[in-house]
Amino acid sequence: MPPHPMLNVLALPVLLMPGAAHAPRWLDEAAQRVDVYGRLDGHLAFSEQDIQFANNSSRVGVMVEQPVRGGLTVLGQGEWRMNLGLGDTSYNISENPDTGLATFAATTNQAFSTRLGFVGLRFGKFGTLTFGKQWGVYYDVTQWTDSYVVFGATGSSTFNAGTDGGQTGEGRANDAVVYRAALGPLRVGVQAQFMSERSAKLDGFGGSLVYDTGFGLRVGVAYSHAVLDFSSNIAGYDGGDAQALSGGIVFDDAGWKIALLGTWTHDHELVATPGATVMFDTRGSELFVSRRIEDLVMLTAGFDWAIPQDLDAALVNPDYGTRDFLAGVRWLLDPRASSFVYIEARTGLSRDAIGERAEELVMLGIRFNYSLRKSLGLDPM
């Protein structure tokens, strides 16, 4: 009598353990076309006032690739945010919800919510075309400094105006069409958004250029432009469109990663105050430095600055802005640094819209990244 299919499922964790016998052929063949992946992450947040448990960027996802005729490959990805426990993070800006611009209403935490969802075609050496909610081309450059576990990513304005960047296309862009291709050492990305919300035709566009100089060194620039059509009265808004421009450089080799980014934005950020919703420009900068010591420890440090421009002092405190210094240490639980225990701290001179100093925080947590393909020794899709 053949074994019950459920036995294969129950045996899967054992088959994926390091040092276990090679996985059966059916699992290898499935992993050539499908990857089930995700992340579990939770931490304790220590401040002068209290200690809180929070979920931090936990998610589950699936990636699928299927070769079709003519050398084409159909691909797709779905990724959903998971809420571990009753609490949720309020510090990881990249986990902002996908909401409308200038919408600051309280939302209810859901067990699952969509982070990514897209489908597309890969044309071999001629690039990839994708449709849906996906990482925008702006993030091709700004991701270099979005490497902290909890903090960071403010200076680049990737996740702007209290959103995940979906509305204006810098983070997880909504309703986007993206084409990416490699021309030797040069990687090119172009993007358009068709949301039918602020414009009858095109809601936004963007582009990115990344040049790999060799020896672990890359330089890049990214631009995003979103059409704005606010019906409400927003202080500081000059009637223009939202724009963001970032340029950066990253060295990633020999156990080191050093990434530096500079950002300029216009009509791109919003803050809610007791008197009004205020729009403003920013000048931002981010630095991420890490040093990996063997397969045991990784040390991180850097800063995250986002300085508002031309604020109305009658509505927003003139010292408002992000001026964070960040540092951390990770105890690596596997050679690929997929899972680790971490301590990450934030201090600095950041102040909110009414001038109150941002609290100093220390995070103690654990992150577990999993992937079917990685467990079988295959490269990521």
C-alpha positions as CSV (number, residue, x, y, z in Angstrom):
1,M,0.0,0.0,0.0
2,P,1.5,3.4,-1.0
3,P,2.3,5.9,1.8
4,H,-0.5,8.4,2.6
5,P,0.3,11.9,1.0
6,M,0.1,13.4,4.4
7,L,3.2,11.5,5.4
8,N,5.2,13.5,2.8
9,V,3.9,16.8,4.3
10,L,4.8,15.7,7.8
11,A,8.3,14.6,6.7
12,L,9.0,17.9,5.0
13,P,10.6,19.7,8.0
14,V,12.9,16.7,8.5
15,L,13.9,16.6,4.9
16,L,14.8,20.3,5.0
17,M,17.0,20.1,8.0
18,P,20.7,20.7,7.5
19,G,22.5,17.4,7.1
20,A,19.3,15.5,6.3
21,A,19.2,13.0,3.4
22,H,18.6,14.6,0.0
23,A,15.0,15.6,-0.6
24,P,12.9,13.4,-2.9
25,R,12.8,14.2,-6.6
26,W,9.2,15.4,-6.6
27,L,10.3,18.1,-4.1
28,D,13.3,19.2,-6.2
29,E,11.2,19.4,-9.3
30,A,8.5,21.5,-7.5
31,A,11.1,23.9,-6.1
32,Q,12.4,24.5,-9.7
33,R,9.1,26.4,-10.3
34,V,7.6,27.3,-6.9
35,D,9.1,28.9,-3.8
36,V,7.2,29.1,-0.5
37,Y,8.9,31.6,1.7
38,G,8.4,33.9,4.6
39,R,9.6,35.5,7.7
40,L,8.7,35.3,11.4
41,D,10.0,38.2,13.5
42,G,9.1,39.5,16.9
43,H,10.9,41.7,19.4
44,L,10.7,43.4,22.8
45,A,10.9,47.2,22.7
46,F,12.6,48.8,25.7
47,S,12.1,52.4,26.4
48,E,12.2,54.6,29.5
49,Q,8.4,54.2,29.9
50,D,7.8,50.5,29.4
51,I,8.6,47.2,27.7
52,Q,6.3,46.0,24.8
53,F,6.2,43.0,22.6
54,A,5.7,43.8,18.9
55,N,5.4,41.9,15.6
56,N,8.1,43.1,13.2
57,S,7.6,42.6,9.5
58,S,6.4,39.0,9.6
59,R,5.1,37.7,6.3
60,V,4.4,34.6,4.1
61,G,4.6,34.4,0.4
62,V,4.7,32.3,-2.7
63,M,6.7,32.8,-6.0
64,V,5.9,30.8,-9.2
65,E,7.7,30.5,-12.5
66,Q,6.5,28.5,-15.5
67,P,8.5,28.2,-18.8
68,V,6.2,28.6,-21.8
69,R,6.8,28.7,-25.6
70,G,9.4,30.7,-27.3
71,G,11.8,30.9,-24.3
72,L,9.3,33.0,-22.3
73,T,8.7,32.4,-18.6
74,V,5.5,33.3,-16.9
75,L,6.0,34.4,-13.3
76,G,4.0,35.6,-10.3
77,Q,4.3,36.5,-6.6
78,G,1.9,36.9,-3.7
79,E,3.0,38.1,-0.3
80,W,0.9,38.7,2.8
81,R,1.8,40.4,6.0
82,M,1.2,38.4,9.2
83,N,0.3,39.8,12.6
84,L,2.0,37.8,15.3
85,G,0.3,38.1,18.7
86,L,-1.9,41.0,19.6
87,G,0.7,43.8,19.2
88,D,2.1,45.2,16.0
89,T,5.2,47.3,15.3
90,S,5.0,51.1,15.3
91,Y,8.7,51.6,14.6
92,N,9.4,49.8,11.3
93,I,8.4,52.4,8.7
94,S,8.5,49.9,5.8
95,E,5.5,48.1,7.4
96,N,3.2,51.1,7.0
97,P,-0.2,50.1,5.6
98,D,-1.3,50.6,2.0
99,T,-3.6,53.6,2.5
100,G,-4.5,56.8,0.6
101,L,-2.4,59.9,0.8
102,A,-3.5,62.3,3.5
103,T,-5.5,59.5,5.2
104,F,-4.6,59.3,8.9
105,A,-7.6,57.4,10.2
106,A,-7.0,54.6,12.7
107,T,-7.1,51.1,11.2
108,T,-7.8,47.7,12.7
109,N,-5.0,45.2,12.8
110,Q,-5.8,42.2,10.5
111,A,-4.3,38.7,10.7
112,F,-3.3,39.0,7.1
113,S,-3.0,41.9,4.6
114,T,-1.5,42.1,1.1
115,R,2.1,43.3,0.7
116,L,2.7,42.2,-2.9
117,G,0.7,40.7,-5.7
118,F,1.8,40.7,-9.3
119,V,2.1,38.6,-12.5
120,G,4.5,39.0,-15.4
121,L,6.7,37.7,-18.2
122,R,10.4,37.1,-18.4
123,F,11.9,37.5,-21.9
124,G,15.2,35.8,-21.1
125,K,18.1,38.2,-21.7
126,F,15.6,40.9,-22.8
127,G,14.3,41.6,-19.4
128,T,11.1,41.2,-17.3
129,L,7.7,42.9,-17.5
130,T,5.4,42.7,-14.5
131,F,1.9,44.0,-13.6
132,G,0.4,44.6,-10.1
133,K,1.4,45.6,-6.7
134,Q,5.2,45.3,-6.6
135,W,8.4,46.9,-5.5
136,G,8.8,50.1,-7.5
137,V,12.0,50.9,-9.5
138,Y,12.7,53.7,-7.0
139,Y,13.5,50.9,-4.5
140,D,16.1,49.5,-6.8
141,V,18.4,52.1,-5.3
142,T,16.9,53.0,-1.9
143,Q,16.8,49.3,-0.7
144,W,20.6,49.6,-0.2
145,T,20.2,51.5,3.0
146,D,16.9,49.8,4.0
147,S,18.9,47.1,5.7
148,Y,18.3,47.7,9.4
149,V,16.1,45.2,11.2
150,V,13.6,47.7,12.7
151,F,14.6,51.3,12.1
152,G,15.7,53.4,9.1
153,A,14.2,54.1,5.6
154,T,12.9,57.6,6.5
155,G,15.6,59.6,4.8
156,S,14.9,58.0,1.4
157,S,11.1,58.9,1.6
158,T,10.4,55.4,0.1
159,F,7.5,54.8,2.5
160,N,6.1,58.3,2.4
161,A,3.2,60.1,4.0
162,G,2.3,57.3,6.4
163,T,1.9,54.7,3.6
164,D,3.8,51.8,2.2
165,G,4.8,54.0,-0.8
166,G,2.1,52.3,-2.9
167,Q,0.2,55.5,-3.8
168,T,3.1,57.4,-5.2
169,G,5.1,54.3,-6.5
170,E,8.3,54.4,-4.5
171,G,7.8,51.5,-2.1
172,R,5.3,48.7,-2.9
173,A,3.8,50.4,-5.9
174,N,0.1,50.0,-6.5
175,D,-1.3,49.1,-10.0
176,A,2.1,49.4,-11.5
177,V,3.6,48.2,-14.8
178,V,7.3,47.7,-14.5
179,Y,10.0,46.7,-17.0
180,R,13.5,45.8,-15.9
181,A,16.5,44.8,-18.0
182,A,20.2,44.3,-17.7
183,L,22.5,45.8,-20.4
184,G,25.8,44.4,-19.4
185,P,26.8,46.0,-16.1
186,L,23.9,48.5,-16.4
187,R,20.5,47.7,-14.9
188,V,17.6,49.8,-16.1
189,G,14.1,50.0,-14.7
190,V,11.0,51.9,-15.9
191,Q,7.6,52.1,-14.3
192,A,4.1,53.5,-14.8
193,Q,1.0,53.5,-12.5
194,F,-2.6,53.2,-13.7
195,M,-4.8,53.5,-10.6
196,S,-7.6,55.7,-12.1
197,E,-7.7,57.7,-8.9
198,R,-5.9,61.0,-9.5
199,S,-5.7,61.0,-13.3
200,A,-7.9,59.5,-16.0
201,K,-4.8,58.1,-17.7
202,L,-1.4,58.0,-16.1
203,D,-1.1,58.3,-12.3
204,G,2.7,58.1,-12.0
205,F,5.9,57.1,-13.6
206,G,9.5,56.5,-12.6
207,G,12.9,55.1,-13.6
208,S,16.1,53.7,-12.2
209,L,19.7,53.2,-13.4
210,V,22.2,51.0,-11.5
211,Y,25.7,50.5,-12.7
212,D,27.9,47.7,-11.3
213,T,31.5,48.8,-11.5
214,G,32.8,45.5,-10.3
215,F,34.7,44.6,-7.0
216,G,31.4,44.8,-5.1
217,L,30.8,48.5,-5.9
218,R,27.5,49.8,-7.4
219,V,26.2,53.3,-8.0
220,G,22.6,54.2,-8.9
221,V,20.0,56.9,-9.3
222,A,16.2,56.6,-9.1
223,Y,13.4,59.1,-9.8
224,S,9.6,58.9,-9.1
225,H,6.8,61.3,-10.2
226,A,3.2,60.9,-9.1
227,V,0.3,63.0,-10.3
228,L,-1.5,64.7,-7.4
229,D,-5.1,66.0,-7.4
230,F,-6.1,66.8,-3.8
231,S,-9.7,68.0,-3.3
232,S,-9.1,68.8,0.3
233,N,-7.2,71.9,1.5
234,I,-3.7,70.8,2.5
235,A,-1.4,73.4,4.1
236,G,1.9,73.9,2.2
237,Y,0.7,72.2,-1.0
238,D,1.7,74.3,-4.0
239,G,-0.5,72.4,-6.5
240,G,2.4,70.5,-8.1
241,D,3.0,66.7,-8.4
242,A,4.9,64.5,-5.9
243,Q,8.5,64.0,-6.9
244,A,11.4,62.1,-5.3
245,L,15.0,61.7,-6.5
246,S,17.6,59.5,-4.8
247,G,21.2,58.7,-5.6
248,G,23.4,56.3,-3.9
249,I,26.5,54.1,-3.8
250,V,27.0,50.7,-2.1
251,F,30.1,48.5,-1.5
252,D,29.2,44.9,-0.6
253,D,32.1,42.5,-0.4
254,A,34.6,40.9,1.9
255,G,32.2,40.9,4.9
256,W,31.5,44.6,4.6
257,K,28.5,46.5,3.4
258,I,28.7,50.3,3.2
259,A,25.8,52.1,1.6
260,L,25.2,55.9,1.4
261,L,22.1,57.6,0.0
262,G,21.0,61.2,-0.6
263,T,17.4,62.1,-1.4
264,W,15.5,65.2,-2.6
265,T,11.6,65.4,-2.6
266,H,8.9,67.9,-3.5
267,D,5.2,67.7,-2.4
268,H,6.0,64.2,-1.2
269,E,5.5,64.1,2.6
270,L,2.5,64.8,4.8
271,V,2.1,65.2,8.6
272,A,-1.0,65.5,10.6
273,T,-1.1,68.3,13.2
274,P,-3.8,69.5,15.5
275,G,-4.5,72.4,13.2
276,A,-4.1,71.0,9.7
277,T,-2.6,68.4,7.4
278,V,0.7,69.8,6.2
279,M,2.6,68.9,3.0
280,F,6.3,69.6,2.8
281,D,9.5,68.9,0.9
282,T,12.5,67.0,2.4
283,R,16.2,66.6,2.1
284,G,17.3,63.2,3.3
285,S,20.3,61.1,3.8
286,E,20.9,57.5,5.0
287,L,24.0,55.5,5.9
288,F,24.2,51.8,6.6
289,V,27.4,50.1,7.5
290,S,27.8,46.4,8.5
291,R,30.7,44.2,9.3
292,R,30.2,40.4,9.3
293,I,32.6,38.4,11.4
294,E,32.8,34.9,10.1
295,D,29.4,33.2,10.3
296,L,28.8,34.3,13.9
297,V,28.2,38.0,14.3
298,M,27.2,41.0,12.3
299,L,27.7,44.6,13.6
300,T,25.7,47.5,12.1
301,A,25.7,51.3,12.5
302,G,24.7,54.4,10.6
303,F,22.2,57.2,10.5
304,D,18.8,58.1,9.1
305,W,18.0,61.8,8.4
306,A,14.9,63.5,6.9
307,I,14.9,67.2,7.2
308,P,11.7,69.1,6.2
309,Q,12.0,72.2,4.1
310,D,10.0,75.5,4.2
311,L,7.6,74.4,7.0
312,D,5.0,76.8,8.3
313,A,6.2,77.4,11.9
314,A,2.6,78.3,12.9
315,L,1.5,74.8,12.2
316,V,4.6,72.6,12.6
317,N,7.4,72.9,15.1
318,P,10.5,74.2,13.3
319,D,12.6,71.3,14.8
320,Y,10.4,68.7,13.3
321,G,12.3,66.0,11.5
322,T,14.2,62.7,11.7
323,R,17.8,62.7,12.9
324,D,18.4,59.2,14.1
325,F,21.6,57.4,14.9
326,L,21.3,53.6,14.7
327,A,23.4,50.7,15.8
328,G,23.0,47.0,16.3
329,V,24.4,43.5,16.6
330,R,23.1,40.3,15.2
331,W,24.0,36.8,16.4
332,L,23.8,34.7,13.2
333,L,22.0,31.4,13.6
334,D,23.0,30.0,10.1
335,P,25.8,30.6,7.6
336,R,23.5,32.5,5.2
337,A,22.4,35.0,7.9
338,S,18.8,34.1,7.2
339,S,17.9,33.8,10.9
340,F,19.4,35.7,13.8
341,V,18.9,37.1,17.2
342,Y,19.3,40.9,17.2
343,I,19.7,44.0,19.3
344,E,19.1,47.3,17.6
345,A,19.0,50.7,19.1
346,R,17.9,54.2,18.1
347,T,18.9,57.6,19.5
348,G,19.3,61.1,18.2
349,L,17.6,64.5,17.9
350,S,14.4,63.5,16.1
351,R,11.3,65.5,17.0
352,D,7.6,65.1,16.1
353,A,5.3,67.8,14.7
354,I,4.7,69.5,18.0
355,G,8.4,69.4,19.0
356,E,8.5,66.4,21.4
357,R,11.7,64.5,21.4
358,A,11.5,60.9,19.9
359,E,12.1,58.3,22.6
360,E,15.3,56.3,22.7
361,L,14.6,52.6,22.0
362,V,16.4,49.3,22.3
363,M,15.0,46.3,20.5
364,L,15.7,42.7,21.4
365,G,14.2,40.2,19.0
366,I,14.6,37.1,16.8
367,R,14.1,36.8,13.0
368,F,13.5,33.5,11.2
369,N,13.6,33.6,7.4
370,Y,12.5,30.5,5.6
371,S,12.5,29.4,1.9
372,L,11.8,26.1,0.2
373,R,14.4,26.8,-2.5
374,K,17.1,27.9,-0.1
375,S,16.6,24.8,2.0
376,L,17.2,22.7,-1.1
377,G,20.4,24.6,-2.0
378,L,18.8,26.5,-4.9
379,D,19.3,30.1,-5.8
380,P,16.4,32.5,-5.1
381,M,14.0,33.1,-7.9
